[in-house]
Amino acid sequence: MDTTLTKELAVCGFNAVSALGELHPARINRLFLRADRLPLFTKVCKHLAVRKRPYKLCGDEELERICKSNRHQGVVAMIEEPLVAYASPEDLDLWAQEGKTGLILHAVGNDHNLGTMVRAAAFFNAPFIVISEADTEAHLTTTAYRVAEGGMEQVVFRKIRDTVAFIKAASDAIITIGMEPRARLRIRDLGTILRDRGDTLQSGMSRHYIVRHNIFPSIALVVGNEETGLPQEVKACCSALVRIPGTGAIESLSTAQAVTLFLHEIYEL
């Protein structure tokens, strides 16, 4: 629920609100919760009281009215509507220097998909997500926060105007892996791709050694639309195109499932 008049967003779901209260309590403007949830959010309520911000005990019906969802799990936090900054050269430099893994999302389709990918990104330590300004559906909504199960507090979002231009600009700093069901290279080839493409990556070193010594290249998975995939012009800019092999019984996995498998593979390198 995006409350346009107040420029607030409802964050609901136990894990989403718990992570928000633990990591970014100052973002909470108001808190609504069932009485049985109060002992679990005492610290957040005390923080609100110090800031002279309200919290209120409510029943399920009122919570549902507040967040427009029956999946509130007994707690709703109101935050300022999230504003996403544009990706900058400084962002690219930082991600490259720290060897970060992240996602570049090109029109992924909806906020539920976005939330699922954020959850996977947080689980596998992929802390940056770049979203296309042209994507009219995948926004930071109540649904995205709930589905992410607290992952929103673990990642940094940046937006871009043009995916092709951004990938071209990032090519000197980040290895971009386009997810393409018909690609020649397979997910098991990722290690070889990184060794070949990463100028500073030395064969034989473990990933943990490389990260610790700051020489692991930054990687961004480039993710397309659930139905149409990546446009040809975006695929042409990627460092490599990679697929997940399967039986062929169905054409492909969902984008969120595929992202999870790719992030696990990168994490295990």
TORKOL-514759 format. One record per residue: x, y, z of N, C-alpha, C in turn; residue in one letter. Coordinates in steps of 0.2 Angstrom, whole numbers, plus 5000, padded with zeros to 4 digits. Last residue first. Example, Ala and Ser with C-alpha at 12.3 -4.5 7.8 and 13.67 -1.06 7.14 Angstrom:
BEGIN
506449895035506849955036506450005039s 506649725039506249785039506649845039a 
***
This chain:
BEGIN
515748984973516448984969517048994974l 514649004980515048934981515648934978e 514049114975514249114982514749054984y 513749074962514249124963514549124970i 512748984965513348954962513849004962e 511749064971512049014975512748984972h 511449144960511749174966512049124971l 510849054952511449084950511849114956f 509749014960510248964958510848994956l 509049134960509249104966509849054965t 508749164947509149204951509449174957v 507849054945508449064941508949104945a 506749094953507149034954507849034951q 506449214946506649214953507049154955a 506049174934506649214934506849214942t 505649004933505449074934506149114935s 506448894920506248914927505948984927l 505848844904506348874909506048874916s 505048744897505548794894506048824898e 504948574903504648644902505248694900i 505848474899505148464900504748524900a 507148494899506848524893506048504893g 507948474910507748414906507448434899t 509248604909508748564912508548504908g 510448724913510248664909509748624913p 510448894913510348834918510148774914i 511648994904510948964905511048914911r 512349154900512349094903511649064905v 513349264892512649244893512749174895l 514549394897514349334895513649314896a 514449534897515149504897515049434894s 513149614888513449574893514149544892c 512749674876513149714880513449674886c 511849594870512449604867512949644871a 510749594879511149534879511849554875k 510149714875510449714882510949654882v 509749694862510249744863510549744870e 508849594864509449574861509949634862q 508049594881508049614874508749604871p 507849444891508249504890508149524882l 506149384893506849384894507149444892g 504749374892505149394886505849384886t 504249334905503949304899504449314892e 505049404914504849334916504549304909e 506349504908505649494910505549424910n 508049474915507549504910506849494913g 509549524923508949484923508349514919v 511149504925510749544922510149504920v 512249504939511749464935511249504932l 513849564941513149584941512749534937a 515249554951514849524946514149554947i 516949614953516249624955515849594949s 518349494956517949544952517249554954p 519349494970518849464966518449514962f 520249554978520449554970519949514967i 520349574992520049624988520249614980n 520749475000521249514998521049564992h 519449415003519849445008520449495006r 519149374990518749424993519149454998v 520149274989520149324984519749384987i 519849184999520449214999520449274994y 518549144995518649185001519349215002h 518849074983518449134983518549174989r 520549014981519849014984519449074983s 521549014967521349044973520649024975m 521548954954521748914959521648944966g 521949104945521749034945522049004951s 521549264950522149214948521849144949q 520949414943520749354946521249294945l 521149534937521549524943521349454946t 520249524926520949534925521449514931d 519049414923519249454928520049464928g 518749324912518549394911518849444917r 519249204916519449234909519349304909d 518749184928519449184928519649214921r 517349194925517649244930518449244929l 517249084917517049144914517449204919i 517548974926517948984920517849054917t 516448994934517048994937517549014931g 515348964926515449034929516149044931l 514948844921515548874917515648944921d 513748804926514348774929515048804926r 512848864918512948894925513648864928i 513548864901513048844907513248874913r 513448944885513848924892513248904897l 512448964875512948904875513248894881r 510749004880511449024879511948954878a 509449004881509748974875510448984874r 509149074893508949004893509248974887p 510149194901509849174894509749104893e 510649314910510349254911509949244904m 512249394909511549394906511249324907g 513349454919513149394917512449394915i 514649574919513949564918513749494915t 515849624929515749574925514949564925i 516349794931515949744933515849684928i 517149894925517249874933516849814935a 516949904912517649904914517749884922d 515549914911515949854908516649854911s 514750014914515049974920515549924918a 514350064902514750114907515050064912a 513649964897514249984894514650024898k 512549964907513049904906513649924903i 512050084904512350074911512750014910f 511550074891512050124893512350114899a 510549974893511149964889511750014890v 509650034902510049974904510649964900t 509350194907509450154901509950094903d 509150244920508750264915508750214909r 509250164936509550184930509050204925i 509450154954509050154948509450184942k 509850054968509950104963509550104957r 509749984984509449994978509750054974f 510549874994510549944992510249944985v 510049755007510249775000510249854999v 509449735019510149705018510449725011q 508149765020508649805024509349785023e 507549675011507549745009508049785014m 507349555018507949565014508049635011g 506249535025506749565029507349585024g 505449465015505549435022506149465026e 505049495002505749495004505949465010a 503649505004503949445001504749435002v 503649625010503349565013503649505010r 504149715000504449715006504249645010y 503249684989503949674988504249664995a 502049734995502149664993502849644992t 502249874996502149835002502249755001t 503649904985502949904987502849864994t 504649964974504749944981504049954985l 504149884958504349934963504349914970h 503849834944504349804949504549864953a 503149904934502849864938503249834944e 503849974925503250014927502949964933t 505450014921505049954923504449984927d 506250124918505650104914505250054916a 507250114928506750174928506150154924e 507749964933507650004927507050054929s 508849934947508249934944508149984938i 510149844955509949904950509349894947v 510649804970510149794965510049854961i 511949734981511649794977511249764971f 512349624988512049684992511849744987p 512249464991512249504984511949574986a 512149365000512649415001512749454994n 511149264999511849254997512349314996f 510149335006510349265008511049255006f 509949444997510149455004510449395007a 509449384986510049424986510349434993a 508349314990508849274988509549314988a 507549434992507649384998508249344996r 507549494980507849524985508049484991v 506749404973507449404971507849444976m 505549424979505849354979506549364978t 505249554976505349534983505749464983g 505149544962505649584965505749564972l 503949464961504649434958505149474961n 503049554966503149494969503849464967h 503049664957503449674964503549614968d 503549614940503049634946503449634952n 504549624929503849614928503349624934g 505849664926505749594928504949574929v 506549764918505849744917505649674920a 508049714923507749744917507049724916h 509149724936508449704934508149744928l 510649664941510349724936509749694934i 511349624956510849614951510649674947l 512949574963512249614963511849594957g 514449564973513949534968513249564968t 515949654975515249644977514849604971k 517249694977517149634974516449614975g 517549824981517449774986517249704984e 517849884969518349884974518249834979q 516549884963517149844960517649834965a 515749954972515649884971516249844968w 516450084970516450044977516249974976l 516250104956516950104959516950064966d 514850114956515250064952515950054955l 514650234964514350164966514750114962d 515350324956515550314963515350244965e 514450334945515150314944515450294951p 512850294952513350344950513950304948s 511050264950511750234951512250284948a 509950374959510250344952510950324954y 509050314973509450364970509750334963a 507350294978507950264975508350314971v 506450314992506650354986507350314984l 505050245000505750234998505850274992p 503950345010504050305004504750305001e 504350315027504250355022504350315015e 503250185035503950215034503850265028i 502450095047502350145042503050175041m 502149915050502549975051502450025045a 501249795057501249845051501649905053v 500849625062501249685063501249725056v 500149505059500049545066500449605067g 500349465046500649425052500649465058q 499749515035500149565039500549525045h 498949465025499549435026500049475030r 497949535020497749495025498449455027n 498149705016498349635015498149605021s 498149845018497849825012498049745010k 498649905029499149885024498849855018c 497449945036498049985036498549965030i 496549835035496449895032497049945031r 497349745043497149725036496949795032e 497249805055497949795052497849785045l 495849785058496149855057496849855054e 495749645058495449685053495649755052e 496549605069496749595063496449635057d 496749745081496549685079496749675072g 498149835089497549835084497349755083c 499049955097498849885097498149885093l 500250075091499550055093499349985092k 501350205093501250135091500550115094y 502050365087501550325090501650245088p 503550455093503150425087502650375090r 504550505101503850535101503450515095k 505750445102505650485096504950525096r 505450365112505950415113505850465108v 504450285106504250325112504750375113a 505250205097504650255094504550305100l 505950135106506350175101505850235098h 504950055111505350105116505750155111k 504549985100504150025103504450075108c 505749905098505549955093505050005096v 505749835110506349875108506149925103k 504549755108504649805114505149855113t 504149655100504349725097504449775103f 503749545107504249545102504549605099l 502649585115503349565118503949565113p 501749615104502049675108502649645111l 500949515098501649535095502049585099r 499849505105500249455105500949465102d 499149625100499449625107499949565108a 499649675084499249645089499549635095r 500149845079500249775080499749745085l 500949975071500249945072500349875073f 501950125071501950045072501250025074l 502750255062502150225066502150155066r 503950265056503550325058503050305063n 505550195055504850185056504550245059i 506850235053506450235047505650225049r 507550195064507350265064506850285058a 507850065063507250085067507050155066p 508549965055508450035053507850065057h 508749845061509249875057509149945056l 507649805068508249795071508849835067e 506549855061506649875068507349865070g 506749775049506749845049506849875056l 506649645054507249675051507249745051a 505249655058505749635063506449665060s 504549675046504549725051505149715056v 504949555039505049615036505049675041a 504449455048505149455047505349525043n 503049485048503449485054504149485053f 502149605039502449535039502949535045g 502349765030501949715034502349645034c 502449925028502849865028502549825033v 501750055019501550005024502049945023a 502350215016502250145013502150105019l 501950385012502150335017502050265013e 501350505008502050485005502350435010k 500150545011500650555016501350535014t 499450524999499350585003499950595008l 499750394995500050444991499950514995t 500350255002499850305004500050375001t 500450104995500750174995500250224996d 500449945000500050005000500450065000m 
***
